[in-house]
Each structure stands twice: as C-alpha cells, then as structure tokens.
Amino acid sequence: MKGSKEVMPNIASAIKQVKKSERNRLRNKSYKSAMRTQLKKFLQSIEDENVEVAKTEFPKTMQILDKIGHRNIMHMNNVSRKKAALHVKYNALLAQAKATPSQENKEKEE
C-alpha cells in the first residue's frame, strides 16, 4: 500500500489472503505491462504505415488481449472494445496499402 503503514492481520487465513493478493497483484501488473508494450508496438507499426510489421504484431496483440480478458485482469467488455478499435485501425491500414500500389508494382508496370 502506497503511503500508508502496512498492517499485518492476526488471523492465519487473513495473512494468507494478504500474501495471495500481493502475489496476484504483481502477476496482474506484469500481464498489463506486457499488454501495454505489445499495444505500443502494434500502434507504432500502424503509425509508421508498416504493413509487414503490423501483420506480424496484430495476432500477437489480439492473443495477449484475449489472455488478459480470460484471466479477468481486465473486464471482457473493455478488452472487446480495445480489440474492435484495433481491428478498425488494422483494416484501414490494409485498405490504404491495397489502394496505393507499392514501388514494386509501379516498377513492374513500367
């Protein structure tokens, strides 16, 4: 607990619960950190309009969001909302990439 004096309970089951809560808090913290890192990688690839990196990062991002939801670290509705927003961005990038021919296609046409 930040800024407060930690008080350890006297009852054995309560002591076990405090230990369990702390262990789970640290585990959840690492999952959330991994999720944020993966989201940043994916969003950076979208921002850079790098289709190849986005194609590799997209499934990883969806997988980690699913894990976070199924482990009840984040509410499943929150996860679904994030996934839907990422799908929209990913599909927009793919559509943009398809609409604008790459340099290789331009060279083949000439």
C-alpha positions in Angstrom: 0.0 0.0 0.0 1.5 3.3 -1.1 1.9 5.9 1.6 0.3 4.0 4.3 1.6 1.9 7.1 1.2 -1.8 6.3 -0.8 -3.6 9.0 -0.5 -7.4 9.0 -3.6 -9.2 10.2 -3.5 -11.6 13.1 -5.8 -14.3 11.8 -4.0 -17.0 9.8 -6.5 -17.1 6.9 -6.3 -13.3 6.6 -2.5 -13.4 6.5 -2.7 -16.0 3.7 -5.2 -13.8 1.8 -2.8 -10.8 2.1 0.0 -12.8 0.6 -2.2 -14.2 -2.1 -3.4 -10.7 -3.0 0.1 -9.4 -3.3 1.2 -12.3 -5.4 -1.8 -11.8 -7.8 -1.3 -8.0 -7.9 2.3 -8.5 -9.1 1.3 -11.1 -11.6 -1.5 -8.9 -13.0 0.9 -6.0 -13.1 3.3 -8.0 -15.4 0.4 -9.0 -17.7 -0.8 -5.4 -18.0 2.8 -4.3 -18.7 3.2 -6.9 -21.4 -0.2 -5.8 -22.9 0.8 -2.1 -23.0 4.2 -3.0 -24.6 2.5 -5.1 -27.3 -0.1 -2.4 -27.9 2.7 0.2 -28.4 4.5 -2.0 -30.9 1.3 -2.6 -32.9 0.2 1.1 -32.8 3.7 2.2 -33.8 3.6 -0.1 -36.9 0.2 1.4 -37.8 1.6 4.9 -37.3 4.6 4.2 -39.5 2.3 2.5 -42.1 4.4 -0.6 -42.0 2.1 -3.3 -43.2 4.5 -6.2 -42.8 5.2 -5.4 -39.1 1.5 -4.8 -38.5 0.7 -8.2 -40.0 3.0 -9.9 -37.5 2.1 -7.8 -34.5 -1.7 -7.9 -35.0 -2.2 -11.6 -34.0 0.2 -11.2 -31.0 -1.8 -8.2 -29.8 -5.1 -10.0 -30.1 -3.8 -13.0 -28.3 -2.5 -11.0 -25.4 -5.7 -9.1 -25.1 -7.7 -12.4 -25.1 -5.5 -13.7 -22.3 -5.9 -10.5 -20.2 -9.7 -10.8 -20.6 -10.0 -14.5 -19.8 -7.8 -14.1 -16.7 -10.1 -11.3 -15.5 -7.3 -8.8 -15.4 -9.4 -6.5 -17.5 -13.1 -6.8 -18.0 -14.0 -8.7 -21.1 -16.1 -5.7 -22.5 -13.1 -3.5 -22.1 -10.9 -6.0 -24.0 -13.6 -6.3 -26.7 -13.7 -2.6 -27.1 -9.9 -2.3 -27.5 -9.9 -5.2 -30.0 -12.6 -3.6 -32.1 -10.8 -0.3 -32.2 -7.5 -2.1 -33.2 -9.4 -4.0 -35.9 -10.6 -0.8 -37.4 -7.1 0.7 -37.5 -5.6 -2.5 -38.9 -8.3 -2.8 -41.6 -7.8 0.9 -42.5 -4.0 0.3 -42.9 -4.6 -2.8 -45.1 -7.1 -0.9 -47.3 -4.7 2.0 -47.6 -1.9 -0.3 -48.6 -4.1 -2.0 -51.1 -5.3 1.3 -52.6 -1.8 2.8 -53.0 0.3 0.5 -55.1 3.8 -0.1 -53.7 7.0 0.8 -55.5 7.5 -2.8 -56.7 4.1 -2.7 -58.5 4.9 0.6 -60.1 8.2 -0.7 -61.4 6.6 -3.8 -62.9 4.0 -1.7 -64.8 6.7 0.4 -66.4 
